[in-house]
Amino acid sequence: MVKGMDAPGVPAGFEAALELVRSLWAEGRQEGVPERLVAWAMMVESVDRLAALHGPSATAALLDRLGRAVLDTSPGAGPGSLQ
């Protein structure tokens, strides 16, 4: 969804936030938490937080754009391919 960290519209601090999420992901892996559970938990928490911050309509619109980006991603693309 974000093509480059310096792309217009990417908020300041996004790269630091992304690194934080990735470090938590790695920590879960080290703790033996299955990746699919970490992914699900991150998604649920993210959607909940986004809805609280921006409202349900804005969050639903974001999820719609995300769904289209996922469908447009080539099969076998690696992590970070939606950025």
ZASE-479620 format. One record per atom (N, C-alpha, C): residue number from 1; residue in three letters; atom name; x negated, z, y. Coordinates in pm, 1 decimal. Layout:
# residues N
n/res/atom/X/Z/Y
NUM/ALA/CA/X/Z/Y
...
***
This chain:
# residues 83
n/res/atom/X/Z/Y
1/MET/N/-81.7/0.0/-119.3
1/MET/CA/0.0/0.0/0.0
1/MET/C/-85.8/0.0/125.3
2/VAL/N/-194.8/70.3/122.3
2/VAL/CA/-286.5/70.3/235.1
2/VAL/C/-404.1/-16.3/195.0
3/LYS/N/-421.0/-128.5/262.6
3/LYS/CA/-522.8/-224.8/221.3
3/LYS/C/-664.2/-179.1/253.7
4/GLY/N/-682.2/-104.0/358.7
4/GLY/CA/-814.7/-55.1/395.2
4/GLY/C/-801.5/70.5/478.4
5/MET/N/-898.6/157.3/466.7
5/MET/CA/-889.8/284.0/538.0
5/MET/C/-890.2/265.4/689.3
6/ASP/N/-945.0/154.7/738.6
6/ASP/CA/-948.0/131.2/882.3
6/ASP/C/-836.0/36.2/925.7
7/ALA/N/-739.6/13.4/836.1
7/ALA/CA/-628.6/-75.4/868.4
7/ALA/C/-541.5/-12.1/976.7
8/PRO/N/-480.8/-95.4/1062.3
8/PRO/CA/-390.2/-41.3/1164.1
8/PRO/C/-277.3/36.9/1098.0
9/GLY/N/-241.9/147.4/1156.3
9/GLY/CA/-132.3/228.0/1104.0
9/GLY/C/-173.8/333.9/1004.0
10/VAL/N/-301.7/335.6/963.2
10/VAL/CA/-349.4/439.1/872.1
10/VAL/C/-384.0/560.7/956.7
11/PRO/N/-315.8/673.0/933.0
11/PRO/CA/-340.0/789.6/1017.9
11/PRO/C/-480.6/846.3/1001.4
12/ALA/N/-530.8/903.6/1109.5
12/ALA/CA/-660.0/971.8/1104.3
12/ALA/C/-651.1/1083.2/1000.9
13/GLY/N/-753.1/1099.2/923.7
13/GLY/CA/-754.8/1202.9/820.7
13/GLY/C/-702.2/1158.2/685.7
14/PHE/N/-652.4/1033.7/678.2
14/PHE/CA/-597.0/986.1/551.5
14/PHE/C/-701.9/984.8/441.7
15/GLU/N/-822.0/938.4/475.4
15/GLU/CA/-928.3/930.8/375.6
15/GLU/C/-961.9/1069.6/322.4
16/ALA/N/-968.0/1169.7/410.6
16/ALA/CA/-995.8/1307.2/367.2
16/ALA/C/-883.9/1358.8/277.0
17/ALA/N/-759.8/1327.1/311.5
17/ALA/CA/-646.4/1370.1/229.1
17/ALA/C/-650.1/1303.1/92.6
18/LEU/N/-685.8/1176.9/90.3
18/LEU/CA/-695.3/1104.1/-35.8
18/LEU/C/-804.6/1164.3/-124.1
19/GLU/N/-917.1/1199.8/-65.4
19/GLU/CA/-1025.4/1263.5/-141.2
19/GLU/C/-981.2/1398.9/-196.4
20/LEU/N/-902.5/1473.2/-119.5
20/LEU/CA/-850.1/1601.5/-166.8
20/LEU/C/-762.0/1582.2/-289.3
21/VAL/N/-672.5/1485.1/-283.0
21/VAL/CA/-584.3/1456.8/-396.0
21/VAL/C/-665.6/1414.6/-518.1
22/ARG/N/-764.4/1330.7/-496.1
22/ARG/CA/-847.0/1285.9/-608.7
22/ARG/C/-926.3/1400.6/-669.5
23/SER/N/-971.5/1494.9/-588.2
23/SER/CA/-1044.7/1609.1/-643.5
23/SER/C/-950.9/1698.9/-724.6
24/LEU/N/-827.3/1714.1/-678.9
24/LEU/CA/-729.5/1791.2/-756.0
24/LEU/C/-697.5/1721.6/-888.2
25/TRP/N/-692.9/1590.2/-884.4
25/TRP/CA/-669.4/1510.6/-1005.3
25/TRP/C/-781.3/1536.6/-1105.7
26/ALA/N/-904.9/1532.1/-1058.2
26/ALA/CA/-1021.2/1555.9/-1144.8
26/ALA/C/-1020.5/1699.2/-1197.9
27/GLU/N/-981.1/1793.7/-1115.4
27/GLU/CA/-973.5/1933.3/-1158.6
27/GLU/C/-872.0/1949.8/-1271.2
28/GLY/N/-758.6/1885.0/-1259.4
28/GLY/CA/-657.8/1889.2/-1365.4
28/GLY/C/-711.0/1833.5/-1495.4
29/ARG/N/-785.2/1723.4/-1484.1
29/ARG/CA/-844.9/1662.3/-1602.9
29/ARG/C/-943.1/1760.0/-1668.8
30/GLN/N/-1023.0/1827.8/-1588.3
30/GLN/CA/-1120.0/1925.1/-1641.2
30/GLN/C/-1050.4/2044.1/-1707.0
31/GLU/N/-933.0/2078.4/-1657.5
31/GLU/CA/-856.0/2189.6/-1713.1
31/GLU/C/-778.2/2149.4/-1838.0
32/GLY/N/-782.2/2020.7/-1870.8
32/GLY/CA/-714.1/1973.4/-1990.1
32/GLY/C/-568.0/1936.8/-1969.6
33/VAL/N/-525.8/1925.5/-1844.7
33/VAL/CA/-387.7/1886.1/-1816.4
33/VAL/C/-378.3/1734.5/-1834.1
34/PRO/N/-286.8/1687.6/-1919.0
34/PRO/CA/-274.4/1542.9/-1940.8
34/PRO/C/-247.6/1467.8/-1810.1
35/GLU/N/-313.5/1353.5/-1794.0
35/GLU/CA/-299.3/1274.6/-1671.3
35/GLU/C/-154.8/1241.2/-1638.5
36/ARG/N/-75.0/1211.3/-1740.5
36/ARG/CA/64.9/1175.5/-1713.0
36/ARG/C/140.3/1292.1/-1651.3
37/LEU/N/105.3/1416.4/-1689.8
37/LEU/CA/171.8/1532.9/-1630.9
37/LEU/C/124.4/1557.3/-1488.5
38/VAL/N/-4.4/1537.5/-1464.4
38/VAL/CA/-56.1/1551.0/-1328.2
38/VAL/C/10.0/1445.6/-1238.8
39/ALA/N/18.5/1322.8/-1286.8
39/ALA/CA/80.5/1215.4/-1209.4
39/ALA/C/226.6/1247.6/-1178.3
40/TRP/N/298.7/1293.8/-1276.4
40/TRP/CA/440.3/1326.1/-1256.1
40/TRP/C/454.9/1440.9/-1156.4
41/ALA/N/374.4/1545.0/-1173.2
41/ALA/CA/382.7/1660.9/-1083.3
41/ALA/C/347.8/1620.3/-939.6
42/MET/N/244.9/1538.0/-924.0
42/MET/CA/207.7/1492.3/-789.9
42/MET/C/319.4/1410.2/-727.2
43/MET/N/381.9/1324.3/-807.8
43/MET/CA/489.4/1240.7/-754.9
43/MET/C/609.2/1325.9/-712.9
44/VAL/N/648.0/1418.6/-798.1
44/VAL/CA/763.5/1504.5/-767.1
44/VAL/C/736.3/1585.5/-640.1
45/GLU/N/619.7/1648.2/-633.4
45/GLU/CA/585.8/1728.4/-516.5
45/GLU/C/575.8/1641.9/-390.8
46/SER/N/518.8/1523.4/-403.7
46/SER/CA/505.6/1433.7/-288.7
46/SER/C/641.2/1390.9/-234.5
47/VAL/N/728.8/1350.8/-323.5
47/VAL/CA/862.3/1307.4/-279.9
47/VAL/C/936.7/1423.1/-214.5
48/ASP/N/925.8/1542.0/-272.5
48/ASP/CA/990.9/1659.7/-215.2
48/ASP/C/938.1/1689.0/-75.0
49/ARG/N/807.5/1687.0/-59.5
49/ARG/CA/746.5/1714.6/71.7
49/ARG/C/781.0/1607.3/173.7
50/LEU/N/774.1/1480.5/132.0
50/LEU/CA/806.5/1372.0/224.2
50/LEU/C/952.1/1380.6/270.2
51/ALA/N/1042.5/1413.6/179.5
51/ALA/CA/1183.5/1426.3/216.5
51/ALA/C/1203.0/1541.2/315.3
52/ALA/N/1130.4/1651.0/295.0
52/ALA/CA/1140.4/1764.7/387.5
52/ALA/C/1082.4/1729.3/524.7
53/LEU/N/974.0/1652.4/526.2
53/LEU/CA/907.8/1617.7/651.9
53/LEU/C/977.6/1506.0/728.7
54/HIS/N/1025.3/1403.7/655.4
54/HIS/CA/1075.4/1282.8/721.3
54/HIS/C/1221.6/1252.1/693.5
55/GLY/N/1283.8/1328.1/604.3
55/GLY/CA/1423.6/1305.6/572.3
55/GLY/C/1440.9/1214.7/451.6
56/PRO/N/1558.0/1225.4/390.0
56/PRO/CA/1582.8/1148.4/268.1
56/PRO/C/1584.8/997.0/289.1
57/SER/N/1637.9/950.0/400.1
57/SER/CA/1646.2/804.5/421.3
57/SER/C/1508.3/741.7/436.2
58/ALA/N/1422.9/803.7/515.5
58/ALA/CA/1287.1/751.0/534.1
58/ALA/C/1210.0/757.0/402.8
59/THR/N/1229.8/863.5/327.3
59/THR/CA/1160.1/877.3/199.3
59/THR/C/1209.1/771.8/100.7
60/ALA/N/1338.8/747.9/97.4
60/ALA/CA/1392.8/645.0/8.0
60/ALA/C/1338.0/507.4/45.9
61/ALA/N/1325.4/479.8/175.3
61/ALA/CA/1269.7/351.2/219.0
61/ALA/C/1123.9/339.1/176.1
62/LEU/N/1048.6/446.4/189.3
62/LEU/CA/908.5/445.8/145.7
62/LEU/C/899.4/420.2/-4.5
63/LEU/N/984.4/486.5/-81.9
63/LEU/CA/983.1/467.6/-227.4
63/LEU/C/1021.2/325.3/-265.2
64/ASP/N/1111.0/265.2/-187.7
64/ASP/CA/1146.9/125.4/-212.6
64/ASP/C/1026.0/35.2/-189.6
65/ARG/N/954.1/56.8/-78.1
65/ARG/CA/833.0/-22.8/-51.4
65/ARG/C/728.3/1.9/-158.2
66/LEU/N/714.0/125.4/-201.6
66/LEU/CA/618.1/158.2/-305.8
66/LEU/C/654.2/87.5/-436.2
67/GLY/N/782.3/88.9/-470.5
67/GLY/CA/827.6/20.3/-591.8
67/GLY/C/794.8/-128.2/-588.5
68/ARG/N/815.8/-190.9/-472.5
68/ARG/CA/782.9/-333.3/-460.6
68/ARG/C/633.4/-356.2/-471.2
69/ALA/N/552.7/-266.9/-413.6
69/ALA/CA/406.5/-279.4/-421.9
69/ALA/C/359.5/-265.1/-566.2
70/VAL/N/420.2/-173.3/-640.1
70/VAL/CA/384.3/-153.6/-780.7
70/VAL/C/417.1/-279.4/-860.0
71/LEU/N/534.3/-335.4/-838.9
71/LEU/CA/573.9/-456.6/-911.0
71/LEU/C/486.9/-575.9/-875.3
72/ASP/N/432.0/-578.3/-753.6
72/ASP/CA/346.4/-689.3/-710.3
72/ASP/C/200.8/-672.0/-752.4
73/THR/N/165.4/-556.9/-809.8
73/THR/CA/27.7/-530.2/-851.6
73/THR/C/2.6/-596.8/-986.6
74/SER/N/-111.3/-662.9/-998.5
74/SER/CA/-141.2/-733.3/-1122.2
74/SER/C/-160.0/-635.3/-1237.7
75/PRO/N/-117.5/-673.3/-1358.7
75/PRO/CA/-135.1/-588.9/-1476.2
75/PRO/C/-283.0/-556.3/-1496.5
76/GLY/N/-311.1/-434.0/-1534.5
76/GLY/CA/-447.6/-391.6/-1561.7
76/GLY/C/-525.9/-352.4/-1439.3
77/ALA/N/-461.1/-353.2/-1320.7
77/ALA/CA/-531.0/-311.4/-1199.4
77/ALA/C/-566.3/-163.9/-1211.8
78/GLY/N/-679.5/-127.1/-1163.9
78/GLY/CA/-729.3/9.5/-1176.2
78/GLY/C/-669.6/104.2/-1074.0
79/PRO/N/-704.5/232.2/-1086.0
79/PRO/CA/-658.9/332.0/-988.6
79/PRO/C/-701.9/291.4/-847.9
80/GLY/N/-615.4/318.2/-753.4
80/GLY/CA/-645.4/284.4/-616.0
80/GLY/C/-608.2/141.8/-577.8
81/SER/N/-546.6/68.0/-669.1
81/SER/CA/-516.3/-72.5/-642.5
81/SER/C/-402.3/-90.1/-542.6
82/LEU/N/-324.6/13.6/-516.2
82/LEU/CA/-214.2/3.3/-419.9
82/LEU/C/-259.6/36.2/-278.4
83/GLN/N/-384.8/69.0/-261.6
83/GLN/CA/-432.8/106.5/-128.3
83/GLN/C/-454.0/-14.0/-43.0
***
